[in-house]
Amino acid sequence: MQVTLILKNGFRFRGRLLRETDSEIVLDEIKNGRMIFDKSGIIARNMGDGNDERGKHKALE
């Protein structure tokens, strides 16, 4: 499943979701390969087919 992550520092990463736990998300990112993100650094994510629209991101709580 395609996922777009928006980090607190403003960076966006798009890729295939490999694994999600309570504390981290593992993403197979298009340019950088496999990346592990701590959920405390993520402000929003969009799960879909990759056709993102602003305002449709789900805020993480």
N, CA and C atoms as an extended XYZ file, in Angstrom:
183
Properties=species:S:1:pos:R:3:atomname:S:1:resname:S:1:resid:I:1 pbc="F F F"
N         0.840       -1.173        0.000 N   MET     1
C         0.000        0.000        0.000 CA  MET     1
C         0.892        1.244        0.000 C   MET     1
N         0.596        2.211       -0.854 N   GLN     2
C         1.335        3.457       -0.927 CA  GLN     2
C         0.990        4.345        0.267 C   GLN     2
N         2.010        4.957        0.851 N   VAL     3
C         1.828        5.827        2.010 CA  VAL     3
C         2.674        7.074        1.805 C   VAL     3
N         2.136        8.226        2.181 N   THR     4
C         2.906        9.458        2.226 CA  THR     4
C         2.989        9.898        3.672 C   THR     4
N         4.216       10.118        4.158 N   LEU     5
C         4.434       10.582        5.523 CA  LEU     5
C         4.876       12.033        5.491 C   LEU     5
N         4.327       12.843        6.390 N   ILE     6
C         4.771       14.222        6.559 CA  ILE     6
C         5.412       14.320        7.935 C   ILE     6
N         6.676       14.697        7.960 N   LEU     7
C         7.412       14.776        9.214 CA  LEU     7
C         7.294       16.164        9.827 C   LEU     7
N         7.618       16.266       11.114 N   LYS     8
C         7.540       17.546       11.819 CA  LYS     8
C         8.464       18.595       11.214 C   LYS     8
N         9.577       18.163       10.608 N   ASN     9
C        10.505       19.121       10.005 CA  ASN     9
C        10.089       19.532        8.591 C   ASN     9
N         8.923       19.043        8.110 N   GLY    10
C         8.404       19.466        6.820 CA  GLY    10
C         8.703       18.528        5.666 C   GLY    10
N         9.577       17.564        5.863 N   PHE    11
C         9.898       16.622        4.790 CA  PHE    11
C         8.734       15.676        4.546 C   PHE    11
N         8.581       15.271        3.303 N   ARG    12
C         7.563       14.295        2.909 CA  ARG    12
C         8.271       13.104        2.285 C   ARG    12
N         7.785       11.918        2.633 N   PHE    13
C         8.328       10.694        2.069 CA  PHE    13
C         7.176        9.852        1.558 C   PHE    13
N         7.322        9.325        0.354 N   ARG    14
C         6.293        8.476       -0.241 CA  ARG    14
C         6.912        7.129       -0.578 C   ARG    14
N         6.194        6.079       -0.268 N   GLY    15
C         6.700        4.746       -0.575 CA  GLY    15
C         5.706        3.684       -0.164 C   GLY    15
N         6.170        2.453       -0.192 N   ARG    16
C         5.328        1.304        0.134 CA  ARG    16
C         5.485        0.983        1.614 C   ARG    16
N         4.363        0.855        2.311 N   LEU    17
C         4.357        0.528        3.729 CA  LEU    17
C         4.771       -0.927        3.905 C   LEU    17
N         5.860       -1.154        4.637 N   LEU    18
C         6.330       -2.515        4.886 CA  LEU    18
C         5.841       -3.039        6.226 C   LEU    18
N         5.898       -2.181        7.263 N   ARG    19
C         5.503       -2.616        8.605 CA  ARG    19
C         5.149       -1.390        9.440 C   ARG    19
N         4.164       -1.558       10.313 N   GLU    20
C         3.805       -0.496       11.242 CA  GLU    20
C         3.614       -1.108       12.621 C   GLU    20
N         4.296       -0.540       13.620 N   THR    21
C         4.144       -0.967       15.005 CA  THR    21
C         3.607        0.214       15.801 C   THR    21
N         3.507        0.049       17.112 N   ASP    22
C         3.022        1.137       17.960 CA  ASP    22
C         3.963        2.328       17.958 C   ASP    22
N         5.251        2.105       17.727 N   SER    23
C         6.220        3.184       17.844 CA  SER    23
C         6.910        3.586       16.548 C   SER    23
N         6.818        2.770       15.491 N   GLU    24
C         7.546        3.100       14.264 CA  GLU    24
C         6.802        2.638       13.015 C   GLU    24
N         7.200        3.246       11.901 N   ILE    25
C         6.688        2.881       10.580 CA  ILE    25
C         7.901        2.582        9.700 C   ILE    25
N         7.875        1.440        9.012 N   VAL    26
C         8.945        1.074        8.087 CA  VAL    26
C         8.401        1.247        6.673 C   VAL    26
N         9.119        2.043        5.883 N   LEU    27
C         8.666        2.426        4.556 CA  LEU    27
C         9.723        2.063        3.532 C   LEU    27
N         9.333        1.489        2.407 N   ASP    28
C        10.224        1.261        1.271 CA  ASP    28
C        10.088        2.495        0.393 C   ASP    28
N        10.959        3.481        0.646 N   GLU    29
C        10.866        4.782        0.001 CA  GLU    29
C        11.426        4.700       -1.412 C   GLU    29
N        10.854        5.454       -2.317 N   ILE    30
C        11.161        5.361       -3.743 CA  ILE    30
C        12.635        5.660       -4.040 C   ILE    30
N        13.180        6.743       -3.477 N   LYS    31
C        14.547        7.148       -3.798 CA  LYS    31
C        15.584        6.572       -2.841 C   LYS    31
N        15.234        6.436       -1.562 N   ASN    32
C        16.228        6.103       -0.544 CA  ASN    32
C        16.177        4.666       -0.050 C   ASN    32
N        15.257        3.857       -0.543 N   GLY    33
C        15.166        2.472       -0.092 CA  GLY    33
C        14.404        2.361        1.219 C   GLY    33
N        14.723        1.359        2.006 N   ARG    34
C        14.002        1.102        3.256 CA  ARG    34
C        14.371        2.134        4.312 C   ARG    34
N        13.352        2.742        4.902 N   MET    35
C        13.555        3.767        5.925 CA  MET    35
C        12.662        3.466        7.118 C   MET    35
N        13.179        3.734        8.318 N   ILE    36
C        12.417        3.522        9.550 CA  ILE    36
C        12.139        4.883       10.169 C   ILE    36
N        10.857        5.155       10.453 N   PHE    37
C        10.457        6.427       11.028 CA  PHE    37
C         9.856        6.200       12.405 C   PHE    37
N        10.290        6.998       13.365 N   ASP    38
C         9.686        6.983       14.696 CA  ASP    38
C         8.389        7.781       14.614 C   ASP    38
N         7.301        7.245       15.140 N   LYS    39
C         6.008        7.915       15.025 CA  LYS    39
C         5.969        9.275       15.719 C   LYS    39
N         6.852        9.504       16.690 N   SER    40
C         6.860       10.803       17.375 CA  SER    40
C         7.307       11.932       16.440 C   SER    40
N         7.993       11.606       15.349 N   GLY    41
C         8.453       12.606       14.400 CA  GLY    41
C         7.534       12.813       13.210 C   GLY    41
N         6.420       12.091       13.168 N   ILE    42
C         5.483       12.167       12.047 CA  ILE    42
C         4.253       12.949       12.476 C   ILE    42
N         3.853       13.927       11.671 N   ILE    43
C         2.648       14.682       12.015 CA  ILE    43
C         1.430       14.204       11.246 C   ILE    43
N         1.621       13.595       10.072 N   ALA    44
C         0.467       13.135        9.289 CA  ALA    44
C         0.907       12.074        8.298 C   ALA    44
N        -0.076       11.307        7.846 N   ARG    45
C         0.186       10.318        6.802 CA  ARG    45
C        -1.054       10.171        5.946 C   ARG    45
N        -0.831        9.790        4.707 N   ASN    46
C        -1.923        9.526        3.785 CA  ASN    46
C        -1.717        8.131        3.243 C   ASN    46
N        -2.718        7.280        3.423 N   MET    47
C        -2.636        5.919        2.905 CA  MET    47
C        -3.572        5.819        1.718 C   MET    47
N        -3.031        5.503        0.574 N   GLY    48
C        -3.868        5.430       -0.613 CA  GLY    48
C        -3.068        4.985       -1.810 C   GLY    48
N        -3.528        5.367       -2.969 N   ASP    49
C        -2.894        4.922       -4.209 CA  ASP    49
C        -1.768        5.846       -4.659 C   ASP    49
N        -1.440        6.833       -3.851 N   GLY    50
C        -0.369        7.746       -4.213 CA  GLY    50
C        -0.861        9.034       -4.836 C   GLY    50
N        -2.135        9.138       -5.145 N   ASN    51
C        -2.697       10.375       -5.689 CA  ASN    51
C        -3.161       11.251       -4.526 C   ASN    51
N        -2.202       11.936       -3.904 N   ASP    52
C        -2.482       12.706       -2.699 CA  ASP    52
C        -3.131       14.042       -3.027 C   ASP    52
N        -3.983       14.481       -2.149 N   GLU    53
C        -4.542       15.822       -2.222 CA  GLU    53
C        -4.336       16.459       -0.863 C   GLU    53
N        -4.055       17.743       -0.844 N   ARG    54
C        -3.858       18.430        0.436 CA  ARG    54
C        -5.136       18.358        1.261 C   ARG    54
N        -4.945       18.190        2.572 N   GLY    55
C        -6.093       18.143        3.460 CA  GLY    55
C        -6.633       16.752        3.706 C   GLY    55
N        -6.146       15.767        2.973 N   LYS    56
C        -6.640       14.408        3.157 CA  LYS    56
C        -5.718       13.574        4.024 C   LYS    56
N        -4.700       14.190        4.626 N   HIS    57
C        -3.773       13.452        5.457 CA  HIS    57
C        -4.367       13.215        6.838 C   HIS    57
N        -4.168       12.037        7.345 N   LYS    58
C        -4.681       11.652        8.652 CA  LYS    58
C        -3.644       12.038        9.708 C   LYS    58
N        -4.029       12.885       10.639 N   ALA    59
C        -3.116       13.287       11.702 CA  ALA    59
C        -2.923       12.129       12.670 C   ALA    59
N        -1.682       11.930       13.093 N   LEU    60
C        -1.383       10.884       14.072 CA  LEU    60
C        -1.538       11.458       15.461 C   LEU    60
N        -2.121       10.680       16.361 N   GLU    61
C        -2.308       11.159       17.728 CA  GLU    61
C        -1.518       10.304       18.682 C   GLU    61
